Each structure stands twice: as structure tokens, then as C-alpha cells.
Amino acid sequence: MSQNEHPISNIGKTLSVTASALLQSQNISDTILSAKSPYAQMLKDTVDEKGAKYPSMDLVAKWRAGRQNTENKDSFQDVAQDSSSYFKNRFTNERKAFQLLSYINDDLLNDLDTTPHSKNKLLTQDPANEEQPPSLYQGFNALLSQEETAFSITESNTSQTNMIEPEMNEVKQVGIISAVNNSQDLDPALVNASYNLTELATMKADLLEKLSMLQINKKIAMFDIEEIDSKLQRLKIRRDLMFNRIADLEDKELSMENSISSIEERVNILQEHGLDNSKENFSESGGNLANLRTPIVSIPNVSGSSPGRRQSFISDSSLEENINNSLNYNELLPAKRLSAFFQQRNKKHKKALPTLQQYYTSGSHIKSITGALLGPVSCLDFDIPFGALCSAGWQDPVVKVWDLSKNKQIGLLSGHLATVHCMEMDNNYNMLATGSRDATLKIWNVSQAVQSYGIDPDTVADSCIFSFQEHSDEVTALSINFNHLLSGSQDRTVRQWDMNTGKCVQTLDVSFVNALSHSLVTTLDPPVVGALKSYDVALATGTKDGMVRLWDLRTGEIVRTLKGHTGAISCLKFDLHNLITGSLDNSVRVWDLRSGSTLDAFRYQSPVTSLDFDDEKVAIANGSNSIQVYNRKEQRHWVCGQNEEMTGSTNFVRLKNGYLVEARDNGVISTWAV
């Protein structure tokens, strides 16, 4: 804009450029909102209050302020009601307003078909380009024709219901035309019966036009599908970004919680042993935290030193050694060792649980640990999704600890003399309870095993907090119930242990259990107590006679017996409402705890060896190459883990919050999202 050009004279040009841009731009934001567009520059030079070089700009500012203070502001709808008066002001006249409203872009004018008799012809931008999307005019006509056809069919059906059936000769006269107009399949008999060339030509022309309409509608649908696919692809990319972000945030949450737990543990240790010297150092530093020095610890009198003299330089390693010696569980008596472990300072408080498994597609394979064990997995358990996993095999008496988020071994628990048959993790104290064929139960400190793994082999045995040794035969099942531990053994007893004192507080006799004479199992003798689960004062046991018994731990009596299975019970679990049991008779049963009746039962092709469930789904292992899943809410069965990459047969499962861990007879452990 030149210096001599008056800004008010640019308003007409501004409005013209605005209308032109609105009519010809496919993407208005590319032109109207572009900082380099002539419209933006002209508008800025015309109505910008700041830095105005002309006195006449005061008129524009006053006019704009008056428009903002007007109570009855004009809206966009007012243009359609009185468009000629909408643009009337002191800067434009009726001629310019008419030019603005009637202006058509040259590109749109060039799109018109000016050939003779083009009334019913479609407008095409480039007939040679079949991949080009239909023009706006083509799409409008195609959709309009479609709506008119639907309307005519609706009216025809309505009129037919209110009229008497016409004569056959009348149907023959209008049959061809109505069939064409309604876009129905044309009966060849009607064409063969016609001898009117004009009628046939008209019919052909109408069909060609309708065919063109169909092709345009087809193209519109094709381009809509492509647009939807493109949007879905962009949404998928965005979802993957958010998915990775959740995974990163949960990793940081876990790391911070571990750091907080370490700080809390350190604080409890210092308070318990009276090693807090923050007040002393704070006063010596003059109230400045930056001047805090290394703690000064008094040491006993040594030869050549004066009584009461203080050593000023004590290494942190010496202090840590003194603390560790005072916390060494192995130097305590067995009962004291248990009570020292089950302290409030050792309790873990997790504020955030992983939720990443909820955003996987149901049935998705997350990760696999190949070569986890030398042979089949005997038992396993984990604390939280993507957390710590403990596993044991039939051929090795040790328990391995794994990091499920990184698929690597982080700990080792060694102490049993025979195969570990059962285990359960306790999240409150990061503790593991195991039962073995060596007739013992052991309580392990998983945190200590992880900290000492790969650093000090001598501390591996220190991870064992306590051993229960009153069973006379192998331990086959166990369950943690708050401060108590329940265990079932081949010595035909179920024992209740106090984990604070290590004493057996109750023994339940199950010597009356006998094997079923018609049991289908002939290869291995099932254990007397195949499974048990305890909560509060309730205990459920599943035995080799196929019976499920409900016990009251306050009295030690059986309150109900559930009959239905024809084989030994191999696994069970219950919640507040239902008890679900699996048996070697190839079946799974769902029981109502209040009435003791069977709510549901389903049978498989092979014996059920393990099951677990959460609020929605039940996961079942039955020796097949996949995991059987039953949706409790939808009452629907489906299969998880059935693909060519997975080999071996599943023999053990654990499920928590939609996160499934399954083990196979080839030693492979895999995680799934269900």
C-alpha cells in the first residue's frame, strides 16, 4: 500500500477479496488466515488502530466501538433476511454491496457446462481422470436424485395401501416407466414387449443417467471410506502416542513409589535406633541446611585415647554396618524374626496401580519369558500387573523372581530341598509364602532377595524369614489370610499358622477323604488336598474325593459340603458371592455361596489344572495350547493365546485386573491382556 493511498478506499477491495477467497478457496484457513495473504495485509492496513497514520482511522475506530456497544447486534442469519442493507454504511453503497453478493469466482464459472442441451447433463471437472473425486455439483445432484427416488418410493407405497389393486393392462402401460423411475431391476419381458423406439430411447437415456448417478454415489462413498480410514489412521497414531505416554508415566510412578518406600524405611530405621541427628546438625550449621555436615557418632574408648573423646570421622559404611547388624534377621530367634518383619515400617503402601493392560486389545500378547525354567512350571504368582513375578519348576527347588516390565530375572530364593508345589505373594509386605514337597512352608522377604541378587551370594539364604516344619508330608496347597497362613498337606491335615509367632494355632483333620473309585485319573495320584482358599473366618477346601467343603475357622467344623464333581479338585477360588472350582473331571463349576447350589458348569476336553478370576473374567488352564477364558458378565467363552508362535501346553494361570500370566510345560511364561 502506497503512502498516498487513503485507507478508507481499501474497504471495497477488502470486501471483494474476502468474498472471492470464500468462494474459491478449498481450505479457507489456507488463504483467509494466512499471514502472507493480500486479504490479511489489506485488512491490517485498513482497520488497525495501532500505528494509524491517517486521521480518518478515528472514524473506523468509533464505528467499531459503536458496533460493539450496540445491544441488538447483527448475526450471520441477518444477511439472508436483508442482505442488501447489511453492507450499507458510509463507506459502501448499494452498487458495491450488490457486487459483493453477486460475485462468482472465475473458476466456478469455468466449471459450468455451456454446451447446448446441457440441462440434464452432469458437470465434470476432468472426464479423463477417473480417480478425481466428483465435483460439488455432481455430488449435490446425485444425492438430490437419491432423496427424490426415496421420496417417490415412499409415496408410491403409501398410495398403494390406500387404493384398490389396478387392472393388469394399466400395470403393463406404466410398468417400464415406473421400473426405471424407481431404480428397480428392469424386467427383460417388458423390454421385449415394447415396439416403441421413442419409449426405448427414453428408457435407455433414463437408465444411463441413473447409472451415472449410481457411479457418482459410489465414488462419494469410496472417498468417504478413504477419508474415514485416514482419520482412523491418524487416531491410531495419536492413541499409540498416548499409550506410550501412559507406560512412561506408570514407570515413573513405580520408580517414585520405590524411592518413597526407601526413604520411609530409612526414616523408620533411624527413629528406631535413635540415630536422628538432624537437630544437632541444624543448630551447628546456623540454621542453614546447606551447611549440614556428616553425622558425628560417639564410639567406645580405645587404647591410647582419652575417655569421652569423640571420633570426628566415621565412614558411612561403618554406620551402615552397625545398622545392618542390628537388623539381621538370622541373628534373631525364629519367633522374634517374624515379629521384626511384620512391623508397620515394612508394610508397603502403593498409591497407584498399573492400568496399562486395560488399553491393550483383549487377547493381546504382551511379552514372553523364554527359558524361564528348565521344565514344566509347578506354580507361580505375581503382585501387580507389570510388577514382580515368582515362579518355580518341577525340576528345581529354587524360586526365581522376575521383573515383568523388563522380562529379566531380578532375584533368587534358595532354601527348599524339594520341588516347590504352591506359592502365594502378599502385597502388603512384599512377602512370598511357599510350600514344598520337603514338608516345609517358608516365608520370604522378596525385597531383600532383589536387593542382594547378583551382589552377595551369602545373603540369598537371609531372604528366608521363617520356616514352618510341623507337617509330616509334602505341602500341596496354601493360602494367606491376613496374619494367618493356611496349608494343606499329604499328611491329611490342614493347619492354621500365626505368622506373628510362627505357631500352629489349629489343625483340621481330613483323614476321612478317600479317592474316588471311578476317578478318570490313572497316571498320577492326585493330592489329598488339591486346593484351599481362606478369607477371614471362612475356609474352602477341595480334596481328591471331588468334594468341596466350607469350614468355619472359629469352630473348626464343616458347615457345608458341595457335591457335583466326579474327579479330584485341582483348583478353587471364591469371592463374596461365588465359589469357582476346577477338577480333573474336565469341568469347571460356579457355586452360589449363600445357597450352595450350582449356578453354572462347563466341560472341556482335558483335565482342569489351574484357574483364577477377577471381577469380570475367569482364566482356565487345562493342558491345551491356549487359555480358556469365560466372561462372567457377558456369559461368553473365548480362547486366548491360540497362535502358531505359542508352543507347549498351559498348566498354570494367574489373573489380576485384566492382566494374565500363564505358564506352559516347556518352561515358557507369557503375559496377556484379557
Buried (B, 14 or more C-beta within 10 A) or exposed (E): EEEEEEBBEBBBEBBBBBBBBEEEBEEEEEBBEBEEBEBBEBBEBBBEEEEBEEEEBEEBEEBEEEEEEEEEEEEEEEBEEEEEEBBEEEBBEEEBBEBBEEEEBEEEEEBEEEEEEEEEEBBBBEEEEEEEBBBEBBBEBBBEBBEEBEEBBEEEEEEEEEEEEEEEEEEEEEBBBEBBBEBEEBEEEBBEEEEEEEEEEBBEEBBEBBEBBBBBBEBBEEBEEEEEEEEEEEEEEEEEEEEEEBBEEBBEBBEEBEEEBEEBBEEBBBEEEEBEBEEEBBEEEEEEEEEBEEBBBEEEEEEEEEEEEEEEEBEEEEBEEBBEEEEEBEEBEEBEBBBBBBEEEBEBEBEEBBEBBEEBEBBEBBEBBEEBBEEBBBBBBBBBBBBBBBBBBBEBBBBBBBBBBEBEBBBBBBBBEEBBBBBBBBBEBBBBBBBBBBBBBBBBBBBBBBBBBEEEEEBBEBBBBBBBEBBEBBBBBBBBBEEBBBBBBBBBBBBBBBBEBBEBEBEBEBEEBEBBEEBEBEEEEBBBBBBBBBBEEBBBBBBBBBBBBBBEBEEBEBEBEBEBBBBBBBBBBBEEEBBBBBBBBBBBBBBBBEEBEBEBEBEBEEBBBBBBBBEBBBBBBBBBBBBBBBBBEEEEEBEBBEEEEBEBBBBBBBBBBBBBBBBBBBBBBBBBBB
